Amino acid sequence: MFVPDLLSLGLDAWSKAPWRISANRQAITQVHSEAVILLLLLVMYFAGFVVSRRWSLCPVPTPKVIGPTSSGPRTHSMVKVGPAEHSAAKIILPTTKRVGQWDTDAHLIKTADRGCLPSDASSLSLLVGACARSGQAAMTLELFDHMLRSGVGCDQRSICNGTASKFFRLVASNLDDEQLQKCGIQLMRTIMAHGLSPSNLVQSQVIRAWNSKLPHQVVEVFVELRESGMRLTSTAYRCVMAAHERSDPAFTLQLYDELLELGVKVDRVAFNAVLCACSHLGMAERALELFERMPELGLAPNGKTYGSVIRACAGGRKPSEALELFGVMRAAGIEPNRCTVRGAIRCCIKLGKLHEANELSRHLAPASADPCSSRCTDHVAACQKTRRPPVDDRIPADTGPACLDDAIWAEDFEVSSRAIRSGAE
């Protein structure tokens, strides 16, 4: 019982005693007995005994003494210890053990020969564990470099997976971008060789080092991780999808379905990769369906989004939808790139809107919407189909259609557009 409670009960009983003289003798005796007992309990509490709520007397246990003690029998005398001191005595042992482990790890790292690190797995595992627990970045990087040069790995019987994973996370956290670009692949393969999966931190550090523009060999490592049954981060999924959106669009769509099954939120980069894959596969219906779902997912379309859907519609016999999206894109103030302009022009030709196609060609040709060289090829081929005079004398062989004079393009555009339209039909 707490001291304030005892004091209040004792004072209350003591104050009642003199005023109950008019009651019978037995009641007065009972009140005085309660007051005496309470005062006795107070005295015993301050004398070194703990008073429980059941009014039993519990001697305070003597705290354990950690460390070297003097020889001779240990005496079990009563010690006056409060609640806070008693709690502190209980946590001395684990704290001392942890400090002892830190001292051991620090001594092991300090005495290690940096010029001749151990080449056996068991000794190397001891150093790896010491670095993982103490967070010694310099020694961690030296050990990792030694592992790459010597090919020696950790002994899985001498070190647990959690400690090894912490060691590799420490390596990834202390390598700069240039170092990660050089040995990021080796880092992930070393982790996999130890039977571990590269953590989210390791994957994110490697991707950040390349600014999310992974080269082919790094992308292949992430593909190997996935095929091995190891889980990729959402950023890794996004990079792999963007890398295969043109070379293997079906694989990009497969990864998108996996993200949906995992319940991972798709960002705009991954979504644009899916739309680009749909445009290459001629899946206009799915591209439009995905585009309409973007507000539900909290995604705002950008230039690549509109361009992918417009190309998908242009190649999927939906020219009206493509031109409608092109108008929405320009109304939103998003400048189309040259491939998007070309797709819109071809849709105008398919629909017989030659005036609009001519306007797009004349007014969007400069700046960022500079038409690509394939439009010049279409123009020349159309003139040849209609048996027009060759235009090679007006189109230099080493230049694109941006060098064409507006009047020359306007003169021949109608002829070429009819030929392209008849070929498309």
C-alpha positions in Angstrom: 0.0 0.0 0.0 1.2 3.5 -0.8 2.4 5.7 2.1 -0.3 8.4 1.5 -3.0 5.8 1.7 -1.6 4.5 5.0 -1.3 8.0 6.5 -4.9 8.9 5.5 -6.3 5.7 7.0 -4.3 6.0 10.2 -5.2 9.6 10.8 -8.8 8.9 10.0 -8.9 6.1 12.6 -7.0 8.1 15.1 -9.4 11.1 14.8 -12.4 8.9 15.3 -11.2 7.4 18.5 -11.7 10.3 21.0 -15.2 11.1 19.7 -16.7 7.7 20.1 -16.5 7.5 23.9 -20.3 7.6 24.0 -20.5 4.3 22.1 -20.2 1.0 23.8 -16.9 -0.2 25.2 -16.4 -2.8 22.5 -16.6 -0.3 19.6 -14.1 2.1 21.3 -11.7 -0.8 21.8 -12.0 -1.8 18.1 -11.4 1.8 16.9 -8.2 2.1 19.0 -7.0 -1.3 17.8 -7.3 -0.3 14.2 -5.4 2.9 14.8 -2.6 1.1 16.6 -2.3 -1.4 13.8 -2.1 1.3 11.1 0.6 3.2 13.0 2.5 0.0 13.5 2.4 -0.7 9.8 3.7 2.8 9.1 6.6 2.3 11.4 7.5 -1.1 9.9 7.3 0.4 6.3 9.9 3.1 7.2 12.0 0.4 9.0 12.6 -1.5 5.7 9.6 -3.7 5.2 7.2 -3.7 2.2 3.5 -3.6 3.2 1.3 -5.4 0.7 -2.4 -4.6 0.1 -3.4 -7.6 2.1 -1.6 -6.2 5.2 1.1 -8.9 5.0 4.7 -8.2 5.7 7.1 -8.9 2.8 10.9 -8.3 3.4 12.6 -6.4 0.6 14.9 -8.7 -1.4 18.6 -7.9 -1.5 19.6 -6.8 -5.1 22.1 -9.0 -6.9 25.6 -7.6 -7.1 27.0 -7.9 -10.6 30.8 -8.1 -11.1 33.6 -9.2 -8.9 32.9 -9.4 -5.2 35.1 -9.9 -2.1 35.7 -13.4 -0.9 33.7 -14.7 2.0 30.1 -15.6 2.6 27.4 -13.2 1.3 25.2 -11.8 4.1 21.5 -11.5 3.5 20.9 -8.4 5.6 17.8 -6.3 5.1 18.5 -3.4 2.8 16.3 -0.3 2.6 15.4 -0.1 -1.1 12.6 1.9 -2.6 10.5 0.8 -5.6 12.6 2.8 -8.1 15.9 1.4 -6.7 14.4 -2.1 -6.8 13.5 -1.8 -10.5 17.0 -0.5 -11.3 18.6 -3.5 -9.6 16.6 -5.8 -11.9 17.9 -4.3 -15.2 21.6 -4.3 -14.2 22.2 -7.8 -15.6 20.9 -7.4 -19.2 22.6 -3.9 -19.5 25.9 -5.3 -18.3 25.6 -8.2 -20.8 25.0 -5.8 -23.7 27.9 -3.6 -22.7 30.1 -6.7 -22.5 29.1 -7.7 -26.0 29.9 -4.3 -27.3 33.3 -4.4 -25.6 34.0 -7.8 -27.2 33.0 -6.6 -30.6 35.0 -3.4 -30.3 38.1 -5.4 -29.2 37.7 -7.8 -32.1 37.5 -5.1 -34.7 40.4 -3.1 -33.1 42.7 -6.1 -33.1 41.8 -7.4 -36.6 44.7 -7.2 -39.0 43.4 -4.9 -41.8 46.2 -6.0 -44.1 45.4 -9.7 -43.7 41.7 -10.3 -43.0 40.6 -13.9 -42.3 40.1 -16.2 -45.2 38.1 -18.8 -43.4 34.4 -18.6 -43.1 34.1 -19.0 -39.4 36.6 -16.2 -38.5 35.1 -13.9 -41.1 31.6 -14.5 -39.7 32.8 -13.3 -36.3 34.0 -10.1 -37.8 30.9 -9.7 -39.8 28.7 -10.1 -36.7 30.8 -7.6 -34.8 30.5 -5.0 -37.5 26.8 -5.6 -37.8 26.2 -5.1 -34.1 28.5 -2.2 -33.6 27.8 -0.4 -36.9 31.4 0.1 -37.8 31.1 1.5 -41.3 34.8 1.6 -42.3 35.5 -2.0 -41.2 32.2 -3.1 -42.8 33.2 -1.8 -46.2 36.7 -3.4 -45.9 35.2 -6.7 -45.1 32.8 -6.5 -48.0 35.6 -5.6 -50.4 37.6 -8.6 -49.0 34.6 -10.8 -49.6 34.5 -9.7 -53.2 38.2 -10.1 -53.8 38.7 -13.4 -52.0 35.3 -15.0 -52.7 35.0 -16.0 -49.0 31.5 -15.9 -47.6 30.0 -16.2 -44.1 29.5 -19.5 -42.4 25.7 -19.8 -42.0 26.2 -22.0 -39.0 28.2 -19.3 -37.2 26.0 -16.3 -37.9 22.2 -15.9 -38.0 20.4 -14.6 -41.1 19.3 -11.4 -39.2 22.9 -10.4 -38.4 24.1 -11.1 -42.0 21.2 -9.1 -43.4 22.0 -6.2 -41.1 25.6 -6.4 -42.3 24.6 -6.1 -46.0 22.2 -3.3 -45.2 25.1 -1.5 -43.5 27.2 -2.0 -46.7 24.4 -0.6 -48.9 23.9 2.4 -46.7 27.6 3.5 -46.7 28.4 3.0 -50.4 28.0 6.2 -52.5 26.3 6.2 -55.9 29.5 5.6 -57.9 30.5 2.6 -55.8 26.9 1.2 -56.0 27.0 1.5 -59.8 30.2 -0.5 -59.8 29.4 -3.2 -57.3 25.7 -3.0 -56.8 25.2 -6.2 -58.9 27.8 -8.0 -56.9 26.2 -6.9 -53.6 22.9 -8.3 -54.6 24.4 -11.5 -55.9 26.4 -11.9 -52.7 23.3 -11.5 -50.6 21.5 -14.1 -52.8 24.6 -16.5 -52.4 24.1 -16.4 -48.6 20.5 -17.6 -49.0 19.1 -14.2 -48.3 16.8 -11.8 -50.2 18.0 -8.3 -50.8 16.1 -6.1 -48.4 14.0 -3.1 -49.5 16.8 -0.8 -48.4 19.4 -2.6 -50.6 17.1 -2.6 -53.7 16.2 1.1 -53.2 19.9 2.1 -52.8 20.9 0.4 -56.0 18.0 2.0 -57.9 18.7 5.4 -56.5 22.4 5.1 -57.5 21.2 4.9 -61.2 18.5 7.5 -60.7 15.9 4.9 -61.6 17.4 4.5 -65.1 18.7 1.0 -64.7 21.0 -0.5 -67.3 20.2 -3.8 -68.9 22.5 -5.9 -66.6 20.9 -4.4 -63.4 17.4 -5.0 -64.7 18.3 -8.7 -65.4 19.4 -9.1 -61.7 16.0 -7.9 -60.6 14.3 -10.2 -63.0 16.4 -13.1 -61.5 15.2 -12.0 -58.0 11.6 -12.3 -59.1 12.2 -15.6 -60.8 13.8 -16.9 -57.6 10.7 -16.2 -55.7 12.1 -13.1 -53.9 9.9 -10.1 -53.5 10.7 -6.9 -55.3 9.9 -3.5 -54.1 7.4 -1.4 -56.0 10.2 0.8 -57.3 12.0 -2.3 -58.7 8.8 -3.4 -60.3 8.4 0.0 -61.9 11.9 0.0 -63.3 11.6 -3.5 -64.8 8.2 -2.6 -66.4 9.6 0.5 -67.9 12.6 -1.4 -69.3 10.4 -4.0 -71.0 7.6 -1.7 -72.2 8.8 -1.8 -75.8 11.1 -4.9 -76.0 8.7 -7.2 -74.2 5.3 -5.5 -73.7 3.5 -8.7 -72.7 6.0 -9.1 -69.7 5.2 -5.5 -68.7 1.5 -6.3 -68.5 2.2 -9.5 -66.6 4.1 -7.5 -64.0 1.2 -5.0 -63.8 -1.2 -7.9 -63.0 1.3 -9.1 -60.2 1.3 -5.6 -58.7 -2.5 -5.6 -58.6 -2.5 -9.1 -56.9 0.0 -7.9 -54.3 -2.2 -4.8 -53.6 0.7 -2.4 -54.4 -0.3 1.1 -55.5 0.9 1.8 -59.0 2.6 5.1 -59.7 2.4 7.1 -62.9 5.7 5.8 -64.2 4.5 2.2 -64.0 1.1 3.1 -65.4 2.7 4.8 -68.4 4.8 1.7 -69.0 1.5 -0.3 -69.1 -0.1 2.1 -71.6 3.0 2.0 -73.8 2.9 -1.8 -73.7 -0.8 -1.6 -74.8 0.1 0.7 -77.7 2.8 -1.7 -78.9 0.4 -4.7 -78.7 -2.4 -2.8 -80.4 -4.7 -3.1 -77.3 -6.6 0.2 -77.8 -9.6 -0.9 -75.7 -7.5 -1.8 -72.7 -5.5 1.4 -73.0 -8.7 3.5 -73.0 -10.0 1.5 -70.0 -6.8 2.1 -68.1 -6.7 5.7 -69.0 -10.3 6.2 -67.6 -9.2 4.6 -64.3 -6.4 7.1 -63.6 -8.6 9.5 -61.6 -9.7 6.7 -59.3 -6.0 5.8 -58.7 -5.1 9.4 -57.9 -2.9 9.7 -61.0 -2.7 12.7 -63.3 -1.8 12.1 -67.0 1.3 13.7 -68.5 2.6 13.9 -72.1 3.7 10.3 -72.2 0.3 9.1 -70.9 -1.6 10.9 -73.7 1.0 9.9 -76.3 0.8 6.2 -75.5 -3.1 6.2 -75.5 -3.2 8.2 -78.8 -0.8 5.8 -80.5 -2.8 2.8 -79.2 -6.0 4.3 -80.6 -4.3 5.3 -83.9 -3.0 1.7 -84.4 -6.3 0.1 -83.1 -8.7 1.7 -85.6 -10.0 4.3 -83.2 -8.9 7.6 -84.8 -11.8 9.6 -83.4 -10.9 8.7 -79.8 -7.3 9.5 -80.6 -8.1 13.0 -81.9 -10.4 13.6 -79.0 -7.6 12.8 -76.6 -5.2 15.0 -78.6 -7.6 17.9 -78.1 -7.9 17.3 -74.4 -4.1 17.1 -74.2 -3.7 20.5 -75.9 -6.5 22.0 -73.8 -4.6 20.9 -70.6 -1.6 22.8 -71.8 0.6 19.7 -72.3 2.9 20.0 -75.3 2.8 16.9 -77.5 6.0 15.3 -78.7 6.8 14.6 -82.3 5.5 11.0 -82.3 2.2 12.0 -80.8 1.8 14.7 -83.4 2.5 12.1 -86.1 -0.1 9.8 -84.7 -2.6 12.7 -84.7 -1.8 13.6 -88.3 -2.3 10.0 -89.4 -5.7 9.9 -87.6 -6.7 13.1 -89.3 -5.8 11.6 -92.7 -7.8 8.4 -91.9 -10.8 10.5 -91.1 -10.4 12.7 -94.1 -9.7 15.8 -92.1 -6.9 17.0 -94.3 -7.1 20.7 -93.3 -6.6 19.8 -89.7 -3.7 17.5 -90.6 -2.1 20.3 -92.6 -2.6 22.7 -89.7 -1.0 20.3 -87.3 1.9 19.8 -89.6 2.5 23.5 -90.1 2.0 24.9 -86.6 3.3 22.0 -84.5 6.4 21.2 -86.6 8.8 23.6 -84.8 10.0 23.4 -81.2 9.4 20.2 -79.2 6.8 18.8 -81.7 9.4 18.6 -84.5 8.1 15.8 -86.7 10.2 12.6 -86.9 12.0 11.5 -90.0 9.4 8.7 -90.6 6.9 11.4 -91.6 9.3 12.5 -94.4 9.4 8.9 -95.5 5.6 8.6 -95.6 5.5 11.8 -97.6 8.0 10.7 -100.2 6.4 7.2 -100.5 3.0 8.8 -101.0 4.3 11.0 -103.8 5.8 8.0 -105.5 2.5 6.1 -105.3 0.6 9.0 -107.0 3.3 9.3 -109.6 4.2 12.8 -108.6 7.5 14.3 -109.6 10.2 13.1 -107.2 10.7 15.4 -104.2 14.3 14.4 -103.6 15.4 17.7 -105.1 13.4 19.6 -102.5 14.2 17.2 -99.5 17.9 16.9 -98.7 18.9 13.3 -98.1 20.7 14.1 -94.8 18.0 16.3 -93.3 14.5 15.7 -91.9 11.2 17.3 -92.8 11.9 20.2 -90.4 14.0 21.7 -93.2 11.1 21.7 -95.6 9.6 25.0 -96.7 6.0 25.4 -95.5 4.8 26.2 -99.0 6.4 23.0 -100.5 4.9 20.9 -97.7 1.4 22.5 -98.1 1.6 21.8 -101.9 2.4 18.1 -101.6 0.6 17.3 -98.4 -2.8 16.8 -99.9 -1.5 14.4 -102.5 0.5 12.4 -100.0 -2.4 12.3 -97.5 -4.7 10.9 -100.1 -2.2 8.1 -100.9 -1.7 7.3 -97.2 -5.5 7.4 -96.6 -6.1 5.0 -99.5 -3.4 2.7 -98.3 -4.9 2.6 -94.8 -8.3 1.8 -96.1 
